Amino acid sequence: MASMVMTETDERSPLLQNSSHSAGEITAFASPSPDHHDGPSSATRPTDPKQRLVSLDVFRGLTVALMILVDDAGGAFPSINHSPWFGVTLADFVMPFFLFSVGISVSLVFKKVSSKPAATKKVVLRTIKLFLLGLILQGGYFHGRDDLTYGVDVNQIRWMGVLQRISIGYLLASITEIWCVNNNEVNSAITFVKKYYIQWLFVFVLGVLYMSLLYGLYVPEWSFEVSENGKETQIVHCGVRGSLEPPCNAVGLIDRLLLGESHLYKRPVYKRTQECSINSPDYGPLPPNAPSWCLAPFDPEGLLSSLMAAITCFLGLQYGHVMVHYKGHMHRIGIWLVCSSSLLILGYVVMVIGIPLSKPLYTLSYMCITAGASGVLLIAIFYMVDVIKIQKPTKLFQWMGMNALIVYALAACDIFPAALQGVYWRSPENNIVNATELFIQATLHSERWVSECYQFDLTCHSLDFYCNGIMF
């Protein structure tokens, strides 16, 4: 998902989509570079100063497609669904890819700022808009399939979510890009560091703050209410410091204190752990003697973990800086390759010394490995799309990347299926959604696979629906 950005001429580009080809154009090839006479890349450098960076659109589009795949097929194939707590699966790369692309977008747009106060005002307004949109889409207002009602009790609304986390990363990255960058020219590695060192100091502070709270906060005993069989209070015994397990970590503690237990996600991934599901790594009934915390809420996009998630935005920001200041394509790829390899190695080393991979906590090892993987994917797409100009096979992904918000809202948030099932005959159960699902189920003779296949089919229909003229 691209960030909502402002070009040098004050043109606007939507936060997760580009509604026109002119609105999101960038100038990514203007700065002097040490490899100015790089032969192979010189032949492939664009000459149009406002040419789109197609690889960034494709990168976002692939991320959106991956999100749809894991959301729709994760139920049928738990191995690609989010890891129950520790470890990384295919689904766990989606959020870092989004954040990484936001950082790249910010670097390309704010490489020159004519009025810092005006740019800051627009960044803040766009952050608020994105946060509120996330609140509407993921806060519980839309009830999704099998429920024709809508609305949410403000005492139960979920404050955080995917778009809310992206808005936080976008805000921090944009503000530092506007206010914390020196004006010196970049003509060497040393001047590159001098130009952006304040941003890295800010990243260091974020990382230290996250690690200090994660391992330093004392998590006392806490309780929560279960309303499945009437209201019942469950107690979780902790009394520990530095735990990364589901019931007693500092991420959950901060969210319970600042957001409130009733405003957290009610179906956390740890309900698929062996302690909480007999069908682990899938959801299922509680096993005998399951711990009480299996029924507790937990937000995977919580406040503390969003600090480390924002660092992924800053890493994308630096990859974008390389794009801005180095003209030679192969020089860019070389620098990106070194950075990506270093992140992957650092993540592995940190994991070996005792910090496990965990997407719900957004641990340091998880951040490094997923950011490194983001860089590797960017290199592959950039080389294919912008260097050797193989673009036709990526047209669909490019379109999805340019219109990521509408795809996200219709497909990932079940807006389109929920709206479609509102058309029914005599009874709400006799709707187009259920009728089509029953037809495919009878054809394929598989209930579980059909349900996932049909959700993907609805996603494809939603894309066609958009292409036929529905604009967000």
C-alpha positions in Angstrom: 0.0 0.0 0.0 1.5 3.3 -1.0 1.4 6.2 1.2 -0.7 9.3 0.7 1.9 11.6 -0.7 2.5 15.1 -2.1 4.6 15.9 -5.1 6.8 18.9 -5.6 4.0 20.6 -7.5 1.5 19.8 -4.7 -0.3 17.2 -6.7 -2.0 14.6 -4.5 -1.9 10.9 -4.6 -4.3 8.7 -2.7 -2.9 6.9 0.3 -3.4 3.3 -1.0 -4.2 4.0 -4.6 -3.4 6.3 -7.5 -6.7 7.1 -9.2 -5.0 8.5 -12.2 -1.6 8.1 -13.9 -0.7 11.7 -13.4 -1.5 11.9 -9.7 1.1 9.6 -8.4 4.0 10.4 -10.8 7.4 10.7 -9.3 10.8 12.0 -10.2 13.2 9.3 -8.9 16.2 9.9 -11.2 17.2 13.6 -10.6 20.1 13.5 -8.2 23.8 13.3 -9.1 25.3 9.9 -8.5 28.8 8.4 -8.1 28.1 6.0 -10.9 26.9 8.6 -13.4 28.7 6.8 -16.3 27.4 3.3 -15.5 27.2 2.0 -19.1 24.5 -0.7 -19.0 22.2 1.3 -16.8 22.6 4.5 -18.7 20.9 2.9 -21.7 17.9 2.0 -19.6 17.5 5.2 -17.6 14.2 6.9 -18.2 14.4 10.3 -19.8 10.9 11.6 -18.8 11.4 13.5 -15.5 7.9 12.5 -14.4 8.0 8.8 -15.4 6.3 6.4 -12.9 8.4 3.9 -11.0 6.5 0.9 -12.4 8.3 -1.5 -10.1 6.9 0.1 -7.0 3.3 -0.2 -8.3 4.0 -3.9 -9.2 5.6 -4.4 -5.7 2.4 -3.1 -4.1 0.2 -5.1 -6.4 2.0 -8.3 -5.6 1.6 -7.6 -1.9 -2.1 -7.0 -2.4 -2.4 -10.2 -4.3 -0.5 -12.1 -1.6 -2.8 -10.6 1.0 -5.9 -11.9 -0.9 -4.3 -15.3 -1.4 -3.5 -15.9 2.3 -6.7 -14.4 3.6 -8.9 -16.5 1.3 -6.9 -19.7 1.2 -5.4 -19.6 4.7 -8.5 -21.4 6.1 -8.1 -24.3 3.7 -4.2 -24.3 4.0 -3.1 -23.4 7.5 0.5 -23.7 6.5 0.3 -20.4 4.6 -1.9 -18.7 7.2 -0.3 -16.5 9.9 1.9 -18.3 12.3 0.0 -19.1 15.5 2.7 -17.2 17.5 6.4 -18.0 16.8 7.8 -18.5 13.4 7.0 -17.0 10.0 4.7 -18.2 7.2 3.8 -16.7 3.8 1.0 -14.6 5.4 3.5 -13.0 7.8 5.3 -11.1 5.0 2.2 -9.1 3.9 2.3 -6.4 6.6 6.1 -5.8 6.3 5.8 -5.5 2.5 3.1 -2.9 2.8 5.2 -0.9 5.3 8.3 -1.2 3.2 6.5 0.2 0.1 5.2 3.1 2.2 8.7 4.1 3.1 9.9 4.0 -0.5 6.9 6.2 -1.6 7.7 8.7 1.1 11.3 9.0 0.0 10.4 9.6 -3.6 7.8 12.2 -2.9 9.5 14.3 -0.2 12.9 14.5 -1.8 12.2 18.2 -2.2 9.9 20.1 0.0 9.1 23.8 -0.7 7.1 24.4 2.5 7.7 22.2 5.5 4.7 23.4 7.5 2.4 22.9 4.6 3.8 19.5 3.9 3.5 18.5 7.6 -0.2 19.7 7.7 -1.1 17.5 4.7 0.8 14.5 6.1 -1.1 14.9 9.4 -4.5 15.2 7.7 -3.8 12.2 5.5 -2.7 10.2 8.5 -6.0 11.0 10.2 -8.0 10.0 7.1 -6.2 6.7 6.8 -6.6 6.0 10.5 -10.3 6.7 10.4 -10.8 4.6 7.3 -9.1 1.7 9.1 -11.3 2.3 12.1 -14.4 2.0 9.9 -13.2 -1.1 7.9 -11.7 -3.0 10.8 -13.2 -1.5 13.9 -16.3 -3.7 13.7 -18.7 -1.4 11.8 -19.0 -3.8 8.9 -20.0 -7.3 10.0 -19.1 -9.1 6.8 -20.6 -12.2 5.3 -23.6 -14.0 6.8 -24.7 -10.8 8.6 -26.8 -8.2 6.8 -26.5 -5.7 9.8 -23.9 -3.1 10.4 -22.8 -0.8 13.2 -20.5 -1.1 16.2 -20.9 -0.5 19.9 -18.3 2.2 20.8 -17.6 0.3 24.0 -16.3 -2.6 21.9 -14.8 -0.9 18.8 -11.3 -2.1 17.9 -9.0 0.9 17.8 -6.0 -0.5 16.0 -5.7 -2.4 12.7 -3.8 -2.8 9.5 -4.5 0.7 8.1 -4.0 2.3 11.5 -0.5 0.7 11.8 0.3 1.9 8.3 -0.8 5.4 9.1 1.5 5.5 12.1 4.5 4.3 10.0 3.6 6.8 7.3 3.4 9.7 9.8 6.7 9.0 11.4 8.6 8.4 8.2 7.1 11.5 6.5 7.7 13.9 9.4 11.4 12.8 9.7 11.7 13.1 5.9 10.4 16.6 6.0 12.2 18.0 9.1 15.2 15.8 9.8 17.1 15.7 6.5 20.1 17.9 5.8 20.3 19.9 2.5 23.7 18.8 1.5 24.3 17.2 -1.9 24.9 13.4 -2.1 28.0 12.5 -4.1 29.5 9.8 -1.9 28.6 7.3 0.8 29.8 9.7 3.4 27.6 12.5 2.3 24.7 10.1 2.0 25.2 9.2 5.7 25.5 12.9 6.7 22.3 13.7 4.9 20.2 11.1 6.7 22.0 10.4 10.0 19.2 12.1 12.1 16.7 9.6 10.7 18.9 6.7 11.8 19.2 8.2 15.3 15.4 8.4 15.4 15.2 4.7 14.3 17.8 3.8 17.0 15.6 5.5 19.6 12.5 3.7 18.4 14.3 0.4 18.6 15.8 1.0 22.0 12.4 2.1 23.3 10.7 -1.0 22.0 13.3 -3.4 23.3 13.4 -1.7 26.7 9.6 -1.9 27.2 9.3 -5.4 25.7 12.0 -6.9 28.0 11.8 -4.4 30.9 8.2 -4.0 31.8 6.8 -6.1 34.6 3.6 -7.9 33.6 1.4 -8.6 36.7 -1.6 -10.8 37.1 -4.5 -9.6 35.0 -8.1 -10.6 34.3 -10.6 -10.4 31.4 -14.3 -11.1 30.9 -15.6 -14.0 28.8 -19.2 -13.5 27.6 -19.7 -16.8 25.7 -21.8 -18.4 28.5 -22.8 -15.3 30.4 -20.2 -12.9 31.8 -17.4 -14.7 33.5 -14.1 -13.3 34.8 -10.9 -15.2 33.9 -7.6 -14.6 35.7 -4.2 -14.9 34.0 -1.3 -15.5 36.3 1.8 -13.7 35.1 4.1 -11.9 37.5 7.0 -12.0 35.1 9.3 -9.6 33.1 10.6 -10.1 29.6 8.2 -12.9 28.6 7.4 -13.3 24.9 4.7 -15.9 25.4 1.0 -15.1 24.5 -0.4 -14.4 27.9 2.4 -12.4 29.7 4.1 -10.1 27.2 4.5 -6.3 27.4 2.8 -5.7 24.1 -0.5 -7.0 25.4 0.0 -5.3 28.7 0.4 -1.8 27.1 -2.6 -2.4 24.9 -4.8 -3.5 27.8 -3.7 -0.4 29.8 -4.0 2.2 27.1 -6.6 0.9 24.7 -8.7 -1.3 27.0 -9.3 -5.0 26.9 -12.7 -4.6 25.3 -11.1 -2.7 22.3 -8.7 -5.4 21.3 -8.9 -8.1 18.6 -11.2 -10.9 19.7 -9.8 -13.7 17.5 -6.0 -13.5 17.9 -3.7 -16.0 16.2 -2.7 -17.7 19.4 -6.1 -19.4 19.4 -4.5 -21.7 16.8 -1.6 -22.8 19.1 -1.5 -26.3 20.4 -2.5 -25.0 23.9 -5.7 -23.5 22.5 -6.8 -25.6 19.5 -7.1 -29.3 19.0 -6.8 -28.6 15.2 -3.6 -26.6 15.6 -2.2 -24.8 13.5 -5.8 -24.2 12.5 -8.7 -22.9 14.6 -10.6 -25.5 16.5 -12.3 -26.4 19.8 -10.3 -25.9 23.0 -8.4 -28.9 24.1 -8.9 -30.4 27.6 -7.3 -28.3 30.3 -6.7 -25.4 28.0 -5.3 -22.3 29.8 -7.6 -19.4 30.5 -5.7 -17.0 28.3 -6.8 -18.9 25.1 -10.1 -16.9 25.3 -8.4 -13.5 25.9 -8.3 -10.8 23.2 -5.0 -9.6 21.8 -4.3 -7.0 19.1 -1.7 -8.1 16.4 -1.4 -4.4 15.4 -0.9 -3.1 18.9 0.7 0.1 20.1 4.1 -1.1 21.2 4.6 -3.5 18.3 3.8 -0.6 15.9 7.0 1.1 17.0 9.1 -1.7 15.6 6.8 -1.9 12.6 7.5 1.7 11.9 11.2 0.9 11.5 10.3 -1.2 8.5 8.9 2.0 6.9 12.3 3.7 7.7 14.2 0.9 6.0 12.0 1.3 2.9 12.7 5.0 3.2 16.5 4.3 2.8 16.0 2.1 -0.1 14.1 4.9 -1.7 16.9 7.3 -0.9 19.2 5.0 -2.9 16.8 5.2 -5.8 16.8 9.0 -5.6 20.6 9.6 -5.3 22.1 6.9 -7.5 21.2 6.9 -11.2 22.9 3.7 -12.3 20.4 0.8 -12.1 23.1 -1.8 -11.3 24.6 0.4 -8.7 21.2 0.7 -7.0 20.8 -3.1 -7.2 24.2 -3.6 -5.7 23.6 -1.4 -2.7 20.1 -2.9 -2.2 21.6 -6.4 -2.3 24.2 -5.6 0.4 21.5 -4.0 2.6 19.1 -6.9 2.1 21.7 -9.5 2.8 22.8 -7.7 5.9 19.3 -7.5 7.2 18.7 -11.2 6.6 21.9 -12.2 8.3 21.3 -9.8 11.2 17.8 -11.2 11.7 19.1 -14.8 11.7 21.8 -13.9 14.2 19.3 -12.2 16.5 17.0 -15.2 16.3 19.9 -17.6 17.2 20.8 -15.6 20.2 17.3 -15.8 21.6 14.9 -13.3 20.1 12.4 -15.5 18.2 10.4 -14.6 15.1 7.0 -13.3 16.0 4.7 -11.3 13.8 2.1 -10.5 16.7 5.0 -9.0 18.7 6.9 -7.7 15.7 10.2 -8.8 17.2 13.6 -7.5 16.1 14.4 -10.7 14.3 11.1 -10.7 12.5 11.5 -7.1 11.5 15.0 -7.7 10.1 14.2 -10.9 8.1 11.0 -9.6 6.6 12.6 -6.2 5.7 15.5 -8.1 4.1 13.0 -10.2 2.2 11.2 -7.0 1.1 14.5 -5.7 -0.3 15.1 -9.0 -2.2 11.6 -8.8 -3.8 12.1 -5.2 -4.7 15.4 -6.0 -6.4 13.8 -8.8 -8.5 10.8 -6.7 -9.5 13.0 -3.6 -10.2 15.4 -5.6 -12.5 12.5 -7.2 -14.4 10.2 -4.2 -14.8 12.4 -1.1 -14.8 15.8 -2.5 -16.0 15.1 -5.1 -18.7 11.5 -3.7 -19.3 9.5 -6.9 -19.0 6.2 -5.3 -18.0 3.4 -7.0 -19.8 3.2 -10.0 -17.5 2.9 -7.6 -14.5 0.1 -5.4 -15.8 -2.5 -6.8 -13.5 -0.2 -6.4 -10.5 0.6 -2.9 -11.6 -3.1 -2.0 -11.7 -3.7 -3.6 -8.3 -0.8 -1.6 -6.9 -2.2 1.7 -8.3 -5.6 0.9 -6.8 -4.6 -0.9 -3.7 -7.1 0.8 -1.4 -10.2 -0.2 -3.4 -8.9 -3.8 -3.7 -8.2 -3.9 0.0 -11.6 -2.6 1.0 -13.6 -4.8 -1.4 -11.6 -8.0 -1.1 -9.8 -8.2 2.2 -12.5 -6.5 4.3 -15.3 -8.5 2.6 -17.2 -5.3 1.6 -18.1 -6.7 -1.8 -19.3 -10.2 -0.7 -21.3 -8.5 2.1 -22.9 -6.1 -0.3 -23.6 -8.8 -2.8 -25.4 -11.1 -0.4 -27.8 -8.3 0.4 -29.6 -9.3 -2.8 -31.7 -12.3 -1.8 -35.1 -14.0 -2.6 -37.7 -14.1 0.2 -35.1 -15.1 2.9 -31.6 -13.6 3.6 -30.2 -17.1 3.3 -31.3 -17.3 -0.4 -28.7 -14.9 -1.7 -26.3 -14.9 -4.6 -23.3 -15.6 -2.5 -24.7 -18.7 -0.9 -26.3 -20.0 -4.1 -23.0 -19.7 -6.0 -21.1 -21.4 -3.1 -23.5 -24.3 -3.0 -23.2 -24.7 -6.8 -19.4 -24.8 -6.7 -19.5 -27.1 -3.7 -21.7 -29.6 -5.5 -19.4 -29.4 -8.5 -16.1 -29.9 -6.7 -17.5 -32.1 -3.9 -15.5 -30.3 -1.2 -17.0 -28.0 1.4 -13.8 -26.6 2.8 -11.9 -26.0 -0.4 -15.0 -24.6 -2.1 -15.5 -22.0 0.6 -12.0 -20.7 0.1 -12.2 -20.9 -3.7 -15.4 -19.0 -3.7 -14.0 -16.2 -1.6 -11.2 -15.9 -4.2 -13.7 -15.9 -7.0 -15.6 -13.1 -5.3 -12.3 -11.2 -5.1 -11.9 -11.6 -8.8 -15.5 -10.4 -9.4 -14.8 -7.4 -7.2 -11.9 -6.4 -9.4 -14.0 -6.8 -12.5 -16.7 -4.7 -10.8 -14.2 -2.0 -10.2 -12.8 -2.1 -13.7 -16.3 -1.6 -15.1 -16.4 1.9 -13.6 -17.0 1.8 -9.8 -14.6 4.3 -8.3 -13.6 4.8 -4.7 
